[in-house]
Amino acid sequence: MAAATPLPMPLQEAIDKFVAWGVQRMQTEQDDTKITAPLYHYTDGRGLKGMLESGHVWFTDYRHMNDPSELTHGMDIACDVAQQLSTGADASVRSFLELFAGLFRHHNFAGRLEFYIASFSRARDDLGQWRAYADNGRGFAVGFAPRLFDIVKPRPGRLSEFLGPVRYKVDEVQARHEEALGEAVEIFSDAVDANAGLVGNKAILDQFIDEFVREIIAQPLIWNCLTSKHPAYEHEQELRLMIMGAQKALAPHVTTRLRGSEIVPYIDHQMSLRKPHNIAEIVLGPAAHADAERTVRTMLRSLDLDPDIIEVGRSDIPYRAL
């Protein structure tokens, strides 16, 4: 298949301007997400032992997360924003936003772009997460030291990580989409107005719209959607570490595990958990065995981890697992 004819330089520069804006916006979010207290990962006994033995964390395929509306919740809100922005707009902007709404659907990029997520919580002792992720209260919440979330340029051979807090309030999710789509529309409109001779050629205009829209989808709209969830999950106070990329690029790093009869793809990602002080605390669930504190310390010693520098506590929630 022949390569597409390059866009005229003034139109390509408009797309590049938006890409630079998106990169800077994402970097600002990263910089603003400064972690100053431990973040907690809720898990069962098998998960705790696996993390402590390996020093690794599993990043799970987003399609196997607990929220069945992962990604699509934010996508639906983005399409609503696009429809609102198109009201009263001129024909070229309407075409621009209509193509965006048509393309910004999960089935259009599933199988090409992949997203793997490791979930952490600001909440140290949350009943909903004990029930959902920690063996119905019998498991553990592992407190990860703040320095583990300092995102730095990856070393050669190491996948890039992105950190972001999850937004739950619909108005916050909508505002992020409005900011990105509003910026895109402004840059697009300015380019069309300044290059009437070029965009008078329908083939060039259609190509400009198509290439611009695909850049909006690739970043920052996907990022916005990956860091938004239904308001029902607000109690989780989630922050996400994410690995994103083309399917072919990530495929060598992906393996699978069983969860009951479900086959779950994941990436086993090194996080230096065995270094002193990187695990700040292990919290026992509200339904953990009465002897669990002693056995956790025994496990730490058996794995050559110093039990004196990892605090072991217990949930304060009264709860009896059935």
Rosetta blueprint (number, residue, H / E / L):
1 M L
2 A L
3 A L
4 A L
5 T L
6 P L
7 L L
8 P L
9 M H
10 P H
11 L H
12 Q H
13 E H
14 A H
15 I H
16 D H
17 K H
18 F H
19 V H
20 A H
21 W H
22 G H
23 V H
24 Q H
25 R H
26 M H
27 Q H
28 T H
29 E H
30 Q H
31 D H
32 D H
33 T L
34 K L
35 I L
36 T L
37 A L
38 P L
39 L E
40 Y E
41 H E
42 Y E
43 T E
44 D L
45 G H
46 R H
47 G H
48 L H
49 K H
50 G H
51 M H
52 L H
53 E H
54 S H
55 G L
56 H E
57 V E
58 W E
59 F E
60 T E
61 D E
62 Y H
63 R H
64 H H
65 M L
66 N L
67 D L
68 P L
69 S L
70 E L
71 L L
72 T H
73 H H
74 G H
75 M H
76 D H
77 I H
78 A H
79 C H
80 D H
81 V H
82 A H
83 Q H
84 Q H
85 L H
86 S H
87 T L
88 G L
89 A L
90 D L
91 A H
92 S H
93 V H
94 R H
95 S H
96 F H
97 L H
98 E H
99 L H
100 F H
101 A H
102 G H
103 L H
104 F L
105 R L
106 H H
107 H H
108 N H
109 F H
110 A E
111 G L
112 R L
113 L E
114 E E
115 F E
116 Y E
117 I E
118 A E
119 S E
120 F E
121 S E
122 R L
123 A L
124 R L
125 D L
126 D L
127 L H
128 G H
129 Q H
130 W H
131 R H
132 A H
133 Y H
134 A L
135 D H
136 N H
137 G H
138 R L
139 G L
140 F E
141 A E
142 V E
143 G E
144 F E
145 A L
146 P H
147 R H
148 L H
149 F H
150 D L
151 I L
152 V L
153 K L
154 P L
155 R L
156 P L
157 G L
158 R L
159 L L
160 S L
161 E L
162 F E
163 L E
164 G E
165 P E
166 V L
167 R E
168 Y L
169 K L
170 V H
171 D H
172 E H
173 V H
174 Q H
175 A H
176 R H
177 H H
178 E H
179 E H
180 A H
181 L H
182 G H
183 E H
184 A H
185 V H
186 E H
187 I H
188 F H
189 S H
190 D H
191 A H
192 V H
193 D H
194 A H
195 N L
196 A H
197 G H
198 L H
199 V H
200 G L
201 N L
202 K H
203 A H
204 I H
205 L H
206 D H
207 Q H
208 F H
209 I H
210 D H
211 E H
212 F H
213 V H
214 R H
215 E H
216 I H
217 I H
218 A H
219 Q H
220 P H
221 L H
222 I H
223 W H
224 N H
225 C H
226 L H
227 T L
228 S E
229 K L
230 H L
231 P H
232 A H
233 Y H
234 E H
235 H H
236 E H
237 Q L
238 E E
239 L E
240 R E
241 L E
242 M E
243 I E
244 M E
245 G E
246 A E
247 Q H
248 K H
249 A H
250 L H
251 A H
252 P H
253 H H
254 V E
255 T E
256 T E
257 R E
258 L E
259 R E
260 G L
261 S L
262 E E
263 I E
264 V E
265 P E
266 Y E
267 I E
268 D E
269 H E
270 Q E
271 M L
272 S L
273 L L
274 R L
275 K L
276 P L
277 H L
278 N L
279 I E
280 A E
281 E E
282 I E
283 V E
284 L E
285 G L
286 P L
287 A L
288 A L
289 H L
290 A L
291 D L
292 A H
293 E H
294 R H
295 T H
296 V H
297 R H
298 T H
299 M H
300 L H
301 R H
302 S H
303 L L
304 D L
305 L L
306 D L
307 P L
308 D L
309 I L
310 I L
311 E E
312 V E
313 G E
314 R E
315 S L
316 D L
317 I L
318 P L
319 Y L
320 R L
321 A L
322 L L
